[in-house]
Amino acid sequence: MKKTTNIVLLVGICLLLLNMSCKRELLNKPTLTNSNAPGAVTNVTSVSSNGKATLTYSLPSDHDLSYVKAVYEIAPGIEKVNIASRYTNTLTLDGFADTLAHKVKLYAVNSSEIASAATEVTVNPLVPSFVIARRSLKITATFGGFNLTCNNPAADNLAIVTMVDTAGNGEYVKTASLDNIYSNTKVITGSIRGQQAKKRKFGFVVRDRWLNHSDTLFVTLTPLFEQLLPKNKWSNLVLPGDAEMLLPGQTDVRNIYNGVLRENWPNLMFTVEVASTPQMITLDLGEAHVFSRMSINPHNEMNNFYVRGNPRDFEIWGSNSPNTSGALDASWAKLGTFSVAKPSGSPYGTETGADQSLARSGWQFDFQPGLGSYRYIRLRNLRNWQGSYFMSIDEFTLWGQ
């Protein structure tokens, strides 16, 4: 009897699951099939922008209209399809690589995937962003590589591809030290480092996310010599007036030159938060160096970097015989004033992927050539991201000779 009951129960469960499956399948299907084509899209107007065109139109009155589809070519032989739902009357066509006239076919499509007759329009996109960026691209040699900048007014996703003629035979290739630069900021800036201090020919191409690419900018560059300055001789020279640590013995200055990017508390330098004047720390590098550039890795504050005590505006001073009184007097020379800029320009507390990528790789700054060599340096924080003076730094790095 028990065995029979179990069989009946099992059959019942199977029937229930089958019924539920059938209901789910029915839910995913149109309630009725309509083999009649919907009305066509009408009253189409077009507004052009960089590499794009935005269409506005009138929808047909069919009750089972599902979406509007645009079919067009972004380049000869390369077809693209963009779709807009029935709840809007605008559709943006993107990916164009030129400013030529492009024919577009618009279709209204119903819930049974039956398309209307095509409505044909012609669009003339403006100059694509990758072309604008290429035309404005400027390359300048710097320590260990080169800096680049270009304009991207539409803030499109672009990649700047770098190549080098390693053999001097006109064949440009990618090497391990030549990374692409990716950005969607209105003004793209970047640096390529790790290059030999010798004259070579480089090539630069700008590409968009549809793999449209510009012509090549060829530049002959001679990067300035530099090397990573070893930190094994560094120490903290504590002078009167230098910043007080928040947790002495834990959040000390030595944490910024231990070569470890921990991004976690308390393995960093963190000064007292009640500081009411610009805060300073002093480093003894063990021997004099000529500085080419530096990098500051900010503290990761709850997955934010442009916040709290991380430096925003600061100065670097150099000396070979600092006054033991701690005074920032004639025994010190100002090597530069620097400001951290958030790539996105977003407000405090908001950080984009580009912002965080820059912070994780380190905020880098070049020193002006011809500053002389110095054994002692002083970092003076003028303003943090909170608008006060205390400092939090994960790692500090120098390059030079």
VENNOR-V795839 format. One record per pair of residues at least 4 apart in sequence whose C-alpha atoms are under 7 Angstrom apart, sorted by sequence separation. I is the first residue (numbers start at 0). GAP is how many residues later the second one is. D is the distance in whole Angstrom. If there is no record, write none. Layout:
# VENNOR-V795839
i: (I | I)
gap: (GAP | GAP)
d: (D | D)
This chain:
# VENNOR-V795839
i: (0 | 1 | 2 | 3 | 4 | 5 | 6 | 7 | 8 | 9 | 10 | 11 | 12 | 13 | 14 | 15 | 16 | 17 | 18 | 19 | 20 | 21 | 22 | 23 | 24 | 47 | 48 | 72 | 73 | 83 | 108 | 109 | 126 | 127 | 128 | 129 | 130 | 131 | 132 | 140 | 141 | 151 | 164 | 173 | 206 | 207 | 237 | 246 | 247 | 253 | 299 | 300 | 305 | 322 | 327 | 345 | 350 | 351 | 352 | 353 | 354 | 355 | 356 | 357 | 358 | 382 | 383 | 47 | 72 | 73 | 108 | 109 | 126 | 140 | 141 | 164 | 182 | 206 | 207 | 245 | 261 | 299 | 345 | 350 | 357 | 382 | 383 | 46 | 47 | 72 | 73 | 108 | 139 | 140 | 164 | 206 | 244 | 298 | 382 | 383 | 45 | 46 | 71 | 72 | 83 | 107 | 108 | 138 | 139 | 164 | 205 | 206 | 244 | 297 | 381 | 383 | 45 | 46 | 71 | 106 | 107 | 138 | 139 | 163 | 164 | 204 | 205 | 322 | 343 | 380 | 45 | 70 | 71 | 106 | 138 | 162 | 163 | 180 | 204 | 321 | 44 | 45 | 70 | 106 | 137 | 138 | 162 | 163 | 204 | 320 | 321 | 43 | 44 | 69 | 70 | 81 | 106 | 136 | 137 | 162 | 204 | 298 | 342 | 343 | 43 | 44 | 68 | 69 | 105 | 106 | 136 | 137 | 161 | 203 | 204 | 254 | 255 | 297 | 318 | 342 | 43 | 68 | 69 | 104 | 105 | 136 | 202 | 203 | 254 | 255 | 318 | 341 | 42 | 68 | 104 | 105 | 135 | 177 | 202 | 203 | 254 | 317 | 318 | 41 | 42 | 67 | 68 | 104 | 135 | 162 | 202 | 250 | 316 | 317 | 40 | 41 | 66 | 67 | 103 | 104 | 161 | 201 | 202 | 249 | 250 | 251 | 252 | 316 | 317 | 40 | 41 | 66 | 67 | 102 | 103 | 132 | 161 | 176 | 200 | 201 | 235 | 249 | 250 | 251 | 316 | 317 | 40 | 66 | 67 | 102 | 103 | 132 | 161 | 200 | 201 | 235 | 250 | 251 | 315 | 316 | 40 | 65 | 66 | 102 | 131 | 132 | 160 | 200 | 234 | 250 | 315 | 39 | 65 | 101 | 102 | 131 | 159 | 160 | 199 | 200 | 315 | 38 | 64 | 73 | 74 | 100 | 101 | 158 | 159 | 198 | 199 | 314 | 315 | 73 | 74 | 100 | 101 | 158 | 159 | 198 | 199 | 314 | 38 | 73 | 100 | 128 | 158 | 198 | 313 | 314 | 37 | 99 | 157 | 158 | 197 | 245 | 313 | 98 | 128 | 157 | 196 | 197 | 244 | 245 | 312 | 313 | 98 | 156 | 157 | 196 | 230 | 244 | 245 | 312 | 98 | 128 | 156 | 195 | 196 | 243 | 244 | 311 | 312 | 98 | 129 | 155 | 194 | 196 | 242 | 243 | 311 | 97 | 154 | 58 | 97 | 154 | 57 | 71 | 96 | 154 | 171 | 56 | 71 | 95 | 153 | 55 | 56 | 70 | 71 | 151 | 152 | 55 | 69 | 70 | 151 | 54 | 55 | 69 | 70 | 150 | 151 | 164 | 53 | 54 | 69 | 150 | 151 | 164 | 242 | 262 | 263 | 334 | 53 | 54 | 68 | 69 | 149 | 150 | 163 | 164 | 241 | 242 | 262 | 53 | 67 | 68 | 149 | 163 | 241 | 242 | 52 | 53 | 67 | 68 | 148 | 149 | 162 | 163 | 241 | 51 | 52 | 67 | 148 | 162 | 51 | 52 | 66 | 67 | 147 | 148 | 161 | 162 | 306 | 51 | 66 | 147 | 161 | 306 | 50 | 51 | 65 | 66 | 146 | 147 | 160 | 161 | 50 | 51 | 64 | 65 | 146 | 159 | 160 | 237 | 50 | 64 | 65 | 145 | 146 | 159 | 160 | 236 | 50 | 63 | 64 | 145 | 159 | 235 | 236 | 50 | 63 | 144 | 145 | 158 | 159 | 235 | 236 | 144 | 157 | 158 | 234 | 235 | 143 | 144 | 157 | 158 | 233 | 234 | 143 | 144 | 157 | 233 | 234 | 143 | 156 | 157 | 233 | 304 | 143 | 156 | 232 | 233 | 143 | 232 | 304 | 319 | 318 | 319 | 317 | 318 | 319 | 318 | 317 | 318 | 317 | 316 | 317 | 297 | 315 | 316 | 296 | 315 | 316 | 296 | 315 | 314 | 315 | 40 | 296 | 314 | 40 | 225 | 295 | 296 | 313 | 314 | 39 | 40 | 294 | 295 | 313 | 39 | 294 | 295 | 312 | 313 | 38 | 294 | 312 | 313 | 37 | 52 | 293 | 294 | 310 | 312 | 37 | 293 | 311 | 312 | 37 | 52 | 133 | 292 | 293 | 310 | 311 | 51 | 132 | 292 | 310 | 311 | 50 | 51 | 291 | 292 | 309 | 310 | 49 | 50 | 291 | 308 | 309 | 39 | 47 | 48 | 49 | 50 | 129 | 290 | 307 | 308 | 36 | 37 | 38 | 39 | 45 | 47 | 48 | 49 | 50 | 129 | 145 | 307 | 308 | 33 | 36 | 37 | 39 | 40 | 47 | 49 | 50 | 129 | 144 | 306 | 307 | 32 | 34 | 36 | 39 | 49 | 143 | 305 | 306 | 133 | 140 | 142 | 143 | 310 | 29 | 140 | 141 | 142 | 143 | 308 | 309 | 140 | 141 | 142 | 143 | 289 | 308 | 309 | 129 | 130 | 142 | 289 | 308 | 309 | 129 | 288 | 289 | 238 | 239 | 240 | 287 | 288 | 238 | 239 | 287 | 288 | 238 | 287 | 286 | 285 | 284 | 283 | 284 | 283 | 282 | 283 | 298 | 282 | 297 | 298 | 281 | 282 | 297 | 298 | 281 | 296 | 297 | 280 | 281 | 296 | 279 | 280 | 296 | 279 | 280 | 295 | 296 | 279 | 295 | 278 | 279 | 294 | 295 | 277 | 278 | 294 | 277 | 293 | 294 | 49 | 277 | 293 | 292 | 293 | 292 | 290 | 291 | 292 | 290 | 291 | 290 | 278 | 289 | 290 | 277 | 278 | 288 | 289 | 276 | 288 | 275 | 274 | 94 | 96 | 274 | 272 | 271 | 270 | 270 | 269 | 270 | 269 | 268 | 269 | 268 | 267 | 268 | 267 | 262 | 260 | 260 | 255 | 255 | 256 | 254 | 255 | 256 | 254 | 255 | 142 | 184 | 184 | 228 | 227 | 228 | 227 | 228 | 226 | 227 | 225 | 226 | 225 | 226 | 225)
gap: (4 | 4 | 4 | 4 | 4 | 4 | 4 | 4 | 4 | 4 | 4 | 4 | 4 | 4 | 4 | 4 | 4 | 4 | 4 | 4 | 4 | 4 | 4 | 4 | 4 | 4 | 4 | 4 | 4 | 4 | 4 | 4 | 4 | 4 | 4 | 4 | 4 | 4 | 4 | 4 | 4 | 4 | 4 | 4 | 4 | 4 | 4 | 4 | 4 | 4 | 4 | 4 | 4 | 4 | 4 | 4 | 4 | 4 | 4 | 4 | 4 | 4 | 4 | 4 | 4 | 4 | 4 | 5 | 5 | 5 | 5 | 5 | 5 | 5 | 5 | 5 | 5 | 5 | 5 | 5 | 5 | 5 | 5 | 5 | 5 | 5 | 5 | 6 | 6 | 6 | 6 | 6 | 6 | 6 | 6 | 6 | 6 | 6 | 6 | 6 | 7 | 7 | 7 | 7 | 7 | 7 | 7 | 7 | 7 | 7 | 7 | 7 | 7 | 7 | 7 | 7 | 8 | 8 | 8 | 8 | 8 | 8 | 8 | 8 | 8 | 8 | 8 | 8 | 8 | 8 | 9 | 9 | 9 | 9 | 9 | 9 | 9 | 9 | 9 | 9 | 10 | 10 | 10 | 10 | 10 | 10 | 10 | 10 | 10 | 10 | 10 | 11 | 11 | 11 | 11 | 11 | 11 | 11 | 11 | 11 | 11 | 11 | 11 | 11 | 12 | 12 | 12 | 12 | 12 | 12 | 12 | 12 | 12 | 12 | 12 | 12 | 12 | 12 | 12 | 12 | 13 | 13 | 13 | 13 | 13 | 13 | 13 | 13 | 13 | 13 | 13 | 13 | 14 | 14 | 14 | 14 | 14 | 14 | 14 | 14 | 14 | 14 | 14 | 15 | 15 | 15 | 15 | 15 | 15 | 15 | 15 | 15 | 15 | 15 | 16 | 16 | 16 | 16 | 16 | 16 | 16 | 16 | 16 | 16 | 16 | 16 | 16 | 16 | 16 | 17 | 17 | 17 | 17 | 17 | 17 | 17 | 17 | 17 | 17 | 17 | 17 | 17 | 17 | 17 | 17 | 17 | 18 | 18 | 18 | 18 | 18 | 18 | 18 | 18 | 18 | 18 | 18 | 18 | 18 | 18 | 19 | 19 | 19 | 19 | 19 | 19 | 19 | 19 | 19 | 19 | 19 | 20 | 20 | 20 | 20 | 20 | 20 | 20 | 20 | 20 | 20 | 21 | 21 | 21 | 21 | 21 | 21 | 21 | 21 | 21 | 21 | 21 | 21 | 22 | 22 | 22 | 22 | 22 | 22 | 22 | 22 | 22 | 23 | 23 | 23 | 23 | 23 | 23 | 23 | 23 | 24 | 24 | 24 | 24 | 24 | 24 | 24 | 25 | 25 | 25 | 25 | 25 | 25 | 25 | 25 | 25 | 26 | 26 | 26 | 26 | 26 | 26 | 26 | 26 | 27 | 27 | 27 | 27 | 27 | 27 | 27 | 27 | 27 | 28 | 28 | 28 | 28 | 28 | 28 | 28 | 28 | 29 | 29 | 30 | 30 | 30 | 31 | 31 | 31 | 31 | 31 | 32 | 32 | 32 | 32 | 33 | 33 | 33 | 33 | 33 | 33 | 34 | 34 | 34 | 34 | 35 | 35 | 35 | 35 | 35 | 35 | 35 | 36 | 36 | 36 | 36 | 36 | 36 | 36 | 36 | 36 | 36 | 37 | 37 | 37 | 37 | 37 | 37 | 37 | 37 | 37 | 37 | 37 | 38 | 38 | 38 | 38 | 38 | 38 | 38 | 39 | 39 | 39 | 39 | 39 | 39 | 39 | 39 | 39 | 40 | 40 | 40 | 40 | 40 | 41 | 41 | 41 | 41 | 41 | 41 | 41 | 41 | 41 | 42 | 42 | 42 | 42 | 42 | 43 | 43 | 43 | 43 | 43 | 43 | 43 | 43 | 44 | 44 | 44 | 44 | 44 | 44 | 44 | 44 | 45 | 45 | 45 | 45 | 45 | 45 | 45 | 45 | 46 | 46 | 46 | 46 | 46 | 46 | 46 | 47 | 47 | 47 | 47 | 47 | 47 | 47 | 47 | 48 | 48 | 48 | 48 | 48 | 49 | 49 | 49 | 49 | 49 | 49 | 50 | 50 | 50 | 50 | 50 | 51 | 51 | 51 | 51 | 51 | 52 | 52 | 52 | 52 | 53 | 53 | 54 | 54 | 55 | 55 | 56 | 56 | 56 | 57 | 58 | 58 | 59 | 60 | 60 | 61 | 61 | 61 | 62 | 62 | 62 | 63 | 63 | 64 | 64 | 65 | 65 | 65 | 66 | 66 | 66 | 66 | 66 | 66 | 67 | 67 | 67 | 67 | 67 | 68 | 68 | 68 | 68 | 68 | 69 | 69 | 69 | 69 | 70 | 70 | 70 | 70 | 70 | 70 | 71 | 71 | 71 | 71 | 72 | 72 | 72 | 72 | 72 | 72 | 72 | 73 | 73 | 73 | 73 | 73 | 74 | 74 | 74 | 74 | 74 | 74 | 75 | 75 | 75 | 75 | 75 | 76 | 76 | 76 | 76 | 76 | 76 | 76 | 76 | 76 | 77 | 77 | 77 | 77 | 77 | 77 | 77 | 77 | 77 | 77 | 77 | 77 | 77 | 78 | 78 | 78 | 78 | 78 | 78 | 78 | 78 | 78 | 78 | 78 | 78 | 79 | 79 | 79 | 79 | 79 | 79 | 79 | 79 | 80 | 80 | 80 | 80 | 80 | 81 | 81 | 81 | 81 | 81 | 81 | 81 | 82 | 82 | 82 | 82 | 82 | 82 | 82 | 83 | 83 | 83 | 83 | 83 | 83 | 84 | 84 | 84 | 85 | 85 | 85 | 85 | 85 | 86 | 86 | 86 | 86 | 87 | 87 | 88 | 89 | 90 | 91 | 91 | 92 | 93 | 93 | 93 | 94 | 94 | 94 | 95 | 95 | 95 | 95 | 96 | 96 | 96 | 97 | 97 | 97 | 98 | 98 | 98 | 99 | 99 | 99 | 99 | 100 | 100 | 101 | 101 | 101 | 101 | 102 | 102 | 102 | 103 | 103 | 103 | 104 | 104 | 104 | 105 | 105 | 106 | 107 | 107 | 107 | 108 | 108 | 109 | 110 | 110 | 110 | 111 | 111 | 111 | 111 | 112 | 112 | 113 | 114 | 115 | 115 | 115 | 117 | 118 | 119 | 120 | 121 | 121 | 122 | 123 | 123 | 124 | 125 | 125 | 126 | 131 | 133 | 134 | 137 | 138 | 138 | 139 | 139 | 139 | 140 | 140 | 149 | 158 | 159 | 169 | 170 | 170 | 171 | 171 | 172 | 172 | 173 | 173 | 174 | 174 | 175)
d: (6 | 6 | 6 | 6 | 6 | 6 | 6 | 6 | 6 | 6 | 6 | 6 | 6 | 6 | 6 | 6 | 6 | 6 | 6 | 6 | 6 | 6 | 6 | 7 | 7 | 6 | 6 | 7 | 6 | 7 | 6 | 5 | 7 | 7 | 6 | 6 | 6 | 6 | 6 | 6 | 5 | 7 | 7 | 6 | 6 | 6 | 6 | 5 | 6 | 6 | 6 | 6 | 7 | 6 | 6 | 6 | 6 | 6 | 6 | 6 | 6 | 6 | 6 | 6 | 6 | 6 | 6 | 4 | 5 | 6 | 5 | 7 | 7 | 4 | 7 | 6 | 6 | 6 | 7 | 7 | 7 | 5 | 7 | 7 | 7 | 6 | 6 | 6 | 6 | 4 | 7 | 4 | 5 | 6 | 5 | 4 | 6 | 6 | 5 | 7 | 6 | 5 | 6 | 6 | 6 | 6 | 6 | 7 | 5 | 4 | 6 | 7 | 6 | 6 | 6 | 7 | 6 | 7 | 6 | 6 | 5 | 6 | 6 | 5 | 6 | 7 | 5 | 6 | 7 | 6 | 5 | 6 | 7 | 5 | 5 | 6 | 5 | 7 | 6 | 5 | 6 | 6 | 5 | 6 | 6 | 7 | 5 | 7 | 6 | 6 | 6 | 7 | 5 | 6 | 7 | 7 | 5 | 7 | 5 | 5 | 5 | 7 | 7 | 6 | 6 | 6 | 7 | 5 | 5 | 7 | 6 | 6 | 7 | 5 | 7 | 6 | 6 | 6 | 6 | 6 | 4 | 6 | 6 | 6 | 5 | 4 | 6 | 5 | 5 | 6 | 5 | 6 | 5 | 5 | 6 | 6 | 5 | 7 | 6 | 7 | 6 | 6 | 6 | 6 | 6 | 6 | 7 | 5 | 6 | 7 | 5 | 6 | 6 | 5 | 7 | 5 | 7 | 5 | 6 | 7 | 6 | 6 | 6 | 6 | 6 | 7 | 5 | 5 | 6 | 6 | 7 | 6 | 6 | 7 | 5 | 5 | 7 | 6 | 7 | 5 | 6 | 7 | 5 | 5 | 4 | 6 | 5 | 4 | 7 | 6 | 6 | 5 | 6 | 6 | 6 | 6 | 5 | 7 | 6 | 5 | 6 | 7 | 5 | 4 | 7 | 6 | 5 | 4 | 7 | 5 | 5 | 6 | 6 | 5 | 7 | 7 | 6 | 7 | 6 | 6 | 6 | 5 | 6 | 6 | 7 | 6 | 5 | 6 | 5 | 7 | 6 | 6 | 7 | 5 | 7 | 6 | 6 | 6 | 6 | 5 | 7 | 4 | 7 | 6 | 5 | 6 | 4 | 4 | 6 | 6 | 6 | 6 | 6 | 7 | 5 | 6 | 5 | 6 | 7 | 6 | 6 | 6 | 6 | 5 | 6 | 7 | 5 | 6 | 6 | 5 | 6 | 4 | 4 | 4 | 5 | 7 | 4 | 7 | 5 | 6 | 6 | 6 | 7 | 6 | 7 | 5 | 7 | 5 | 6 | 6 | 5 | 6 | 5 | 7 | 6 | 5 | 6 | 6 | 6 | 5 | 7 | 6 | 5 | 7 | 7 | 6 | 7 | 6 | 7 | 7 | 5 | 4 | 7 | 5 | 4 | 5 | 7 | 6 | 7 | 6 | 6 | 7 | 7 | 5 | 5 | 5 | 7 | 5 | 5 | 6 | 7 | 7 | 6 | 6 | 6 | 6 | 6 | 6 | 6 | 6 | 7 | 5 | 5 | 4 | 7 | 5 | 5 | 4 | 5 | 6 | 6 | 6 | 6 | 6 | 5 | 7 | 6 | 6 | 5 | 7 | 5 | 5 | 4 | 5 | 5 | 7 | 6 | 6 | 6 | 7 | 6 | 6 | 7 | 4 | 5 | 5 | 5 | 7 | 6 | 7 | 6 | 7 | 6 | 6 | 6 | 7 | 6 | 6 | 6 | 5 | 4 | 7 | 5 | 6 | 5 | 4 | 5 | 6 | 7 | 6 | 6 | 5 | 6 | 6 | 6 | 6 | 5 | 6 | 5 | 7 | 6 | 5 | 7 | 6 | 6 | 5 | 6 | 4 | 7 | 5 | 6 | 6 | 5 | 6 | 6 | 6 | 7 | 5 | 5 | 5 | 5 | 6 | 7 | 5 | 6 | 7 | 4 | 7 | 7 | 6 | 6 | 6 | 7 | 5 | 7 | 5 | 5 | 5 | 6 | 6 | 6 | 5 | 6 | 6 | 4 | 5 | 6 | 7 | 7 | 5 | 7 | 6 | 7 | 7 | 5 | 6 | 6 | 7 | 4 | 5 | 7 | 7 | 5 | 6 | 6 | 7 | 7 | 6 | 5 | 5 | 4 | 6 | 5 | 7 | 6 | 5 | 7 | 4 | 5 | 7 | 6 | 7 | 6 | 7 | 6 | 5 | 7 | 6 | 6 | 7 | 6 | 6 | 6 | 6 | 7 | 6 | 5 | 5 | 7 | 4 | 4 | 6 | 5 | 7 | 6 | 5 | 6 | 7 | 6 | 6 | 5 | 5 | 6 | 5 | 6 | 6 | 5 | 6 | 6 | 7 | 7 | 6 | 6 | 7 | 6 | 6 | 7 | 5 | 5 | 5 | 4 | 6 | 7 | 5 | 6 | 6 | 6 | 5 | 7 | 6 | 6 | 5 | 7 | 6 | 5 | 5 | 5 | 6 | 7 | 5 | 7 | 6 | 5 | 6 | 6 | 7 | 6 | 6 | 6 | 6 | 7 | 6 | 5 | 4 | 6 | 6 | 6 | 5 | 6 | 6 | 6 | 6 | 5 | 5 | 7 | 6 | 6 | 4 | 5 | 6 | 7 | 5 | 7 | 7 | 6 | 6 | 5 | 5 | 7 | 5 | 4 | 6 | 5 | 4 | 5 | 6 | 5 | 6 | 6 | 5 | 6 | 7 | 6 | 5 | 7 | 5 | 6 | 6 | 5 | 5 | 4 | 6 | 5 | 6 | 7 | 5 | 7 | 6 | 5 | 6 | 7 | 6 | 6 | 4 | 5 | 6 | 6 | 6 | 7 | 7 | 5 | 5 | 5 | 5 | 7 | 7 | 5 | 4 | 6 | 6 | 5 | 7 | 6 | 7 | 6 | 5 | 4 | 6 | 5 | 7 | 5 | 6 | 7 | 5 | 6 | 6 | 7 | 6 | 6 | 6 | 6 | 5 | 6 | 6 | 5 | 6 | 7 | 4 | 5 | 7 | 5 | 6 | 6 | 5 | 7 | 7 | 7 | 7 | 5 | 6 | 7 | 4 | 6 | 7 | 5 | 6 | 7 | 7 | 6 | 6 | 5 | 4 | 7 | 5 | 7 | 6 | 5 | 5 | 6 | 6)
